[in-house]
Amino acid sequence: MPTLQGRTRTAFLCFFISHIPITLLMDGQAFFPRDWYPRALQDLAHWYATKFKDELMIQPAEKWFSSMIALEVLFQLPFFFIAVYALLQKSPNDKNAIIRGDGLFRSLCMIYGSSTATTLIPIFGHMLSSETTTIEEKGVLLGFYLPYFIFPVWLVVIAVFEENVFGGTKDKKLS
C-alpha cells in the first residue's frame, strides 16, 4: 500500500501548498464578504466563473455552497498548514518528530479526506445536472474539481490501510 513517501509525498505536498492560496484567494470569495478582496481578485474570480461557466462561483454564491466553503476555510485550511508542516519534516517516522504519521495526524487525514470528499458529492451533482452547460463544459469543470476529490480519497485510503501514513516501521512504540 502506498504511503506518504517519495513521489506520493511530493504530490501531496504540492496539493496542500497550492490549495492554501486557492482557498484564501478564490474559494473564500464564496464565503467572506466580496469587499474584503481587492478588485483584481474579484475580477479573476468573475472571469473564471464566466469563462468556465462555474455557476457555483458566480456571486452571490448559493447558501448551501457558501456553507461548503465555510467548511473549507474553517476546517480544511488549518489542516493544509498542518499537512504541509508534516510533509516537510525530515524524519516524520522518528518517534521524537513533532508530527508523526500515526495517531492524531493519521486520524486528521481520515477526517479531512472523508469530510472533503463528502462535500464534493453535492457539488458534482449540481455541476453535472446543470442545464446551462454543455457536456464539454461539464468535462472541463469536472477536470478542475476532480483533484480536490481524488487527493482526499487517496489520503483516506492511505490512512485506513497504514498504521503510519509516512510508512516506515510499524513499531508499537509509534502507536
Short mmCIF file of the C-alpha atoms (twelve columns), coordinates in Angstrom:
data_MODEL
# 
_entry.id   MODEL 
# 
loop_
_atom_site.group_PDB 
_atom_site.id 
_atom_site.type_symbol 
_atom_site.label_atom_id 
_atom_site.label_alt_id 
_atom_site.label_comp_id 
_atom_site.label_asym_id 
_atom_site.label_seq_id 
_atom_site.Cartn_x 
_atom_site.Cartn_y 
_atom_site.Cartn_z 
_atom_site.pdbx_PDB_model_num 
ATOM 1   C CA . MET A 1   0.000   0.000  0.000   1 
ATOM 2   C CA . PRO A 2   1.397   3.433  -0.877  1 
ATOM 3   C CA . THR A 3   2.293   5.819  1.903   1 
ATOM 4   C CA . LEU A 4   3.300   9.471  2.015   1 
ATOM 5   C CA . GLN A 5   6.803   8.817  0.724   1 
ATOM 6   C CA . GLY A 6   8.674   9.664  -2.463  1 
ATOM 7   C CA . ARG A 7   6.553   10.934 -5.342  1 
ATOM 8   C CA . THR A 8   3.329   10.459 -3.399  1 
ATOM 9   C CA . ARG A 9   4.663   12.692 -0.648  1 
ATOM 10  C CA . THR A 10  5.740   15.303 -3.205  1 
ATOM 11  C CA . ALA A 11  2.326   15.173 -4.906  1 
ATOM 12  C CA . PHE A 12  0.515   15.727 -1.600  1 
ATOM 13  C CA . LEU A 13  2.907   18.491 -0.615  1 
ATOM 14  C CA . CYS A 14  2.231   20.303 -3.908  1 
ATOM 15  C CA . PHE A 15  -1.510  19.709 -3.484  1 
ATOM 16  C CA . PHE A 16  -1.643  21.203 0.009   1 
ATOM 17  C CA . ILE A 17  0.715   24.108 -0.747  1 
ATOM 18  C CA . SER A 18  -1.285  25.068 -3.844  1 
ATOM 19  C CA . HIS A 19  -4.589  24.663 -2.049  1 
ATOM 20  C CA . ILE A 20  -3.763  27.342 0.569   1 
ATOM 21  C CA . PRO A 21  -3.824  30.342 -1.807  1 
ATOM 22  C CA . ILE A 22  -6.706  28.855 -3.818  1 
ATOM 23  C CA . THR A 23  -8.786  28.577 -0.642  1 
ATOM 24  C CA . LEU A 24  -7.914  32.053 0.602   1 
ATOM 25  C CA . LEU A 25  -7.936  33.994 -2.663  1 
ATOM 26  C CA . MET A 26  -10.555 32.276 -4.829  1 
ATOM 27  C CA . ASP A 27  -12.828 29.908 -2.920  1 
ATOM 28  C CA . GLY A 28  -13.031 32.245 0.055   1 
ATOM 29  C CA . GLN A 29  -14.878 34.757 -2.103  1 
ATOM 30  C CA . ALA A 30  -17.929 32.498 -1.866  1 
ATOM 31  C CA . PHE A 31  -17.820 32.774 1.948   1 
ATOM 32  C CA . PHE A 32  -16.244 36.062 3.019   1 
ATOM 33  C CA . PRO A 33  -17.689 39.452 2.024   1 
ATOM 34  C CA . ARG A 34  -16.548 40.333 -1.510  1 
ATOM 35  C CA . ASP A 35  -15.282 43.746 -0.431  1 
ATOM 36  C CA . TRP A 36  -12.602 42.005 1.646   1 
ATOM 37  C CA . TYR A 37  -10.912 41.156 -1.651  1 
ATOM 38  C CA . PRO A 38  -9.031  43.520 -3.940  1 
ATOM 39  C CA . ARG A 39  -10.780 44.300 -7.203  1 
ATOM 40  C CA . ALA A 40  -8.195  42.272 -9.176  1 
ATOM 41  C CA . LEU A 41  -9.070  39.078 -7.258  1 
ATOM 42  C CA . GLN A 42  -12.802 39.759 -7.608  1 
ATOM 43  C CA . ASP A 43  -12.272 40.200 -11.338 1 
ATOM 44  C CA . LEU A 44  -10.245 36.979 -11.527 1 
ATOM 45  C CA . ALA A 45  -12.996 35.010 -9.770  1 
ATOM 46  C CA . HIS A 46  -15.618 36.574 -12.035 1 
ATOM 47  C CA . TRP A 47  -13.544 35.804 -15.142 1 
ATOM 48  C CA . TYR A 48  -13.081 32.171 -14.035 1 
ATOM 49  C CA . ALA A 49  -16.790 31.716 -13.215 1 
ATOM 50  C CA . THR A 50  -17.848 33.255 -16.524 1 
ATOM 51  C CA . LYS A 51  -15.197 31.688 -18.762 1 
ATOM 52  C CA . PHE A 52  -15.668 28.160 -17.407 1 
ATOM 53  C CA . LYS A 53  -19.384 28.524 -16.549 1 
ATOM 54  C CA . ASP A 54  -18.829 27.588 -12.922 1 
ATOM 55  C CA . GLU A 55  -22.259 28.598 -11.649 1 
ATOM 56  C CA . LEU A 56  -21.223 27.931 -8.052  1 
ATOM 57  C CA . MET A 57  -18.593 30.675 -8.117  1 
ATOM 58  C CA . ILE A 58  -20.920 33.326 -9.563  1 
ATOM 59  C CA . GLN A 59  -21.741 35.910 -6.916  1 
ATOM 60  C CA . PRO A 60  -23.683 35.940 -4.778  1 
ATOM 61  C CA . ALA A 61  -22.944 32.293 -4.016  1 
ATOM 62  C CA . GLU A 62  -25.786 29.948 -3.174  1 
ATOM 63  C CA . LYS A 63  -26.159 29.447 0.607   1 
ATOM 64  C CA . TRP A 64  -25.515 25.701 0.505   1 
ATOM 65  C CA . PHE A 65  -22.303 26.279 -1.463  1 
ATOM 66  C CA . SER A 66  -21.202 29.027 0.936   1 
ATOM 67  C CA . SER A 67  -21.605 26.522 3.761   1 
ATOM 68  C CA . MET A 68  -19.298 24.092 1.934   1 
ATOM 69  C CA . ILE A 69  -16.734 26.876 1.549   1 
ATOM 70  C CA . ALA A 70  -17.140 27.683 5.258   1 
ATOM 71  C CA . LEU A 71  -16.084 24.094 5.984   1 
ATOM 72  C CA . GLU A 72  -13.120 24.520 3.660   1 
ATOM 73  C CA . VAL A 73  -11.990 27.773 5.254   1 
ATOM 74  C CA . LEU A 74  -12.642 26.894 8.905   1 
ATOM 75  C CA . PHE A 75  -11.608 23.223 8.956   1 
ATOM 76  C CA . GLN A 76  -9.644  22.278 5.848   1 
ATOM 77  C CA . LEU A 77  -7.421  25.365 5.650   1 
ATOM 78  C CA . PRO A 78  -5.865  24.812 9.108   1 
ATOM 79  C CA . PHE A 79  -5.291  21.169 8.144   1 
ATOM 80  C CA . PHE A 80  -3.449  22.282 4.983   1 
ATOM 81  C CA . PHE A 81  -0.875  24.077 7.138   1 
ATOM 82  C CA . ILE A 82  -0.502  21.078 9.446   1 
ATOM 83  C CA . ALA A 83  -0.142  18.732 6.473   1 
ATOM 84  C CA . VAL A 84  2.468   20.944 4.789   1 
ATOM 85  C CA . TYR A 85  4.445   21.099 8.015   1 
ATOM 86  C CA . ALA A 86  4.195   17.315 8.471   1 
ATOM 87  C CA . LEU A 87  5.208   16.632 4.865   1 
ATOM 88  C CA . LEU A 88  8.196   18.983 5.120   1 
ATOM 89  C CA . GLN A 89  9.626   17.261 8.204   1 
ATOM 90  C CA . LYS A 90  12.879  15.469 7.503   1 
ATOM 91  C CA . SER A 91  12.102  12.403 9.626   1 
ATOM 92  C CA . PRO A 92  8.382   12.016 10.340  1 
ATOM 93  C CA . ASN A 93  8.966   8.370  11.345  1 
ATOM 94  C CA . ASP A 94  11.272  9.428  14.162  1 
ATOM 95  C CA . LYS A 95  9.483   8.798  17.451  1 
ATOM 96  C CA . ASN A 96  10.550  12.330 18.517  1 
ATOM 97  C CA . ALA A 97  9.078   14.015 15.408  1 
ATOM 98  C CA . ILE A 98  6.652   16.830 16.195  1 
ATOM 99  C CA . ILE A 99  4.044   15.384 13.806  1 
ATOM 100 C CA . ARG A 100 4.229   11.659 13.269  1 
ATOM 101 C CA . GLY A 101 2.315   9.601  10.714  1 
ATOM 102 C CA . ASP A 102 0.341   7.687  13.272  1 
ATOM 103 C CA . GLY A 103 -2.076  8.695  15.986  1 
ATOM 104 C CA . LEU A 104 -3.587  12.164 15.740  1 
ATOM 105 C CA . PHE A 105 -2.202  13.086 12.308  1 
ATOM 106 C CA . ARG A 106 -3.413  9.811  10.817  1 
ATOM 107 C CA . SER A 107 -6.866  10.458 12.314  1 
ATOM 108 C CA . LEU A 108 -6.882  14.017 10.958  1 
ATOM 109 C CA . CYS A 109 -6.029  12.645 7.499   1 
ATOM 110 C CA . MET A 110 -9.075  10.356 7.648   1 
ATOM 111 C CA . ILE A 111 -11.368 13.110 8.935   1 
ATOM 112 C CA . TYR A 112 -10.129 15.689 6.404   1 
ATOM 113 C CA . GLY A 113 -10.286 13.273 3.484   1 
ATOM 114 C CA . SER A 114 -13.722 11.839 4.198   1 
ATOM 115 C CA . SER A 115 -15.241 15.238 5.000   1 
ATOM 116 C CA . THR A 116 -13.800 16.834 1.885   1 
ATOM 117 C CA . ALA A 117 -14.793 14.004 -0.439  1 
ATOM 118 C CA . THR A 118 -18.311 14.128 1.002   1 
ATOM 119 C CA . THR A 119 -18.654 17.860 0.315   1 
ATOM 120 C CA . LEU A 120 -17.697 17.308 -3.316  1 
ATOM 121 C CA . ILE A 121 -20.623 14.943 -3.981  1 
ATOM 122 C CA . PRO A 122 -23.352 17.657 -3.992  1 
ATOM 123 C CA . ILE A 123 -21.000 19.944 -5.907  1 
ATOM 124 C CA . PHE A 124 -20.561 17.275 -8.611  1 
ATOM 125 C CA . GLY A 125 -24.314 16.643 -8.572  1 
ATOM 126 C CA . HIS A 126 -25.055 20.328 -9.098  1 
ATOM 127 C CA . MET A 127 -22.420 20.659 -11.789 1 
ATOM 128 C CA . LEU A 128 -23.453 17.572 -13.741 1 
ATOM 129 C CA . SER A 129 -27.191 18.312 -13.556 1 
ATOM 130 C CA . SER A 130 -26.832 21.881 -14.817 1 
ATOM 131 C CA . GLU A 131 -28.959 22.542 -17.872 1 
ATOM 132 C CA . THR A 132 -26.957 25.651 -18.827 1 
ATOM 133 C CA . THR A 133 -23.668 23.888 -19.597 1 
ATOM 134 C CA . THR A 134 -22.721 21.528 -22.390 1 
ATOM 135 C CA . ILE A 135 -21.169 18.133 -21.802 1 
ATOM 136 C CA . GLU A 136 -17.790 19.573 -22.836 1 
ATOM 137 C CA . GLU A 137 -18.100 22.436 -20.327 1 
ATOM 138 C CA . LYS A 138 -19.074 19.960 -17.627 1 
ATOM 139 C CA . GLY A 139 -15.986 17.914 -18.509 1 
ATOM 140 C CA . VAL A 140 -13.728 20.949 -18.109 1 
ATOM 141 C CA . LEU A 141 -15.311 21.839 -14.752 1 
ATOM 142 C CA . LEU A 142 -15.009 18.238 -13.628 1 
ATOM 143 C CA . GLY A 143 -11.318 18.455 -14.549 1 
ATOM 144 C CA . PHE A 144 -10.923 21.447 -12.239 1 
ATOM 145 C CA . TYR A 145 -12.776 19.888 -9.304  1 
ATOM 146 C CA . LEU A 146 -11.743 16.226 -9.575  1 
ATOM 147 C CA . PRO A 147 -8.264  16.600 -7.993  1 
ATOM 148 C CA . TYR A 148 -9.964  18.074 -4.908  1 
ATOM 149 C CA . PHE A 149 -11.882 14.803 -4.645  1 
ATOM 150 C CA . ILE A 150 -9.140  12.362 -5.656  1 
ATOM 151 C CA . PHE A 151 -6.423  13.601 -3.260  1 
ATOM 152 C CA . PRO A 152 -8.664  13.488 -0.166  1 
ATOM 153 C CA . VAL A 153 -9.961  9.997  -1.049  1 
ATOM 154 C CA . TRP A 154 -6.392  8.866  -1.723  1 
ATOM 155 C CA . LEU A 155 -5.361  10.203 1.698   1 
ATOM 156 C CA . VAL A 156 -8.204  8.310  3.396   1 
ATOM 157 C CA . VAL A 157 -7.151  5.082  1.682   1 
ATOM 158 C CA . ILE A 158 -3.559  5.557  2.854   1 
ATOM 159 C CA . ALA A 159 -4.650  6.362  6.412   1 
ATOM 160 C CA . VAL A 160 -7.107  3.476  6.628   1 
ATOM 161 C CA . PHE A 161 -4.692  0.833  5.372   1 
ATOM 162 C CA . GLU A 162 -1.477  2.046  7.011   1 
ATOM 163 C CA . GLU A 163 -0.828  2.414  10.723  1 
ATOM 164 C CA . ASN A 164 1.674   5.129  9.845   1 
ATOM 165 C CA . VAL A 165 0.827   7.325  6.831   1 
ATOM 166 C CA . PHE A 166 4.527   8.005  6.310   1 
ATOM 167 C CA . GLY A 167 5.327   4.295  6.148   1 
ATOM 168 C CA . GLY A 168 8.443   3.021  7.797   1 
ATOM 169 C CA . THR A 169 8.401   0.742  10.766  1 
ATOM 170 C CA . LYS A 170 5.193   -0.374 12.380  1 
ATOM 171 C CA . ASP A 171 6.875   -0.282 15.757  1 
ATOM 172 C CA . LYS A 172 4.248   -0.423 18.512  1 
ATOM 173 C CA . LYS A 173 6.022   2.489  20.239  1 
ATOM 174 C CA . LEU A 174 4.659   4.730  17.481  1 
ATOM 175 C CA . SER A 175 1.037   3.791  18.240  1 
# 
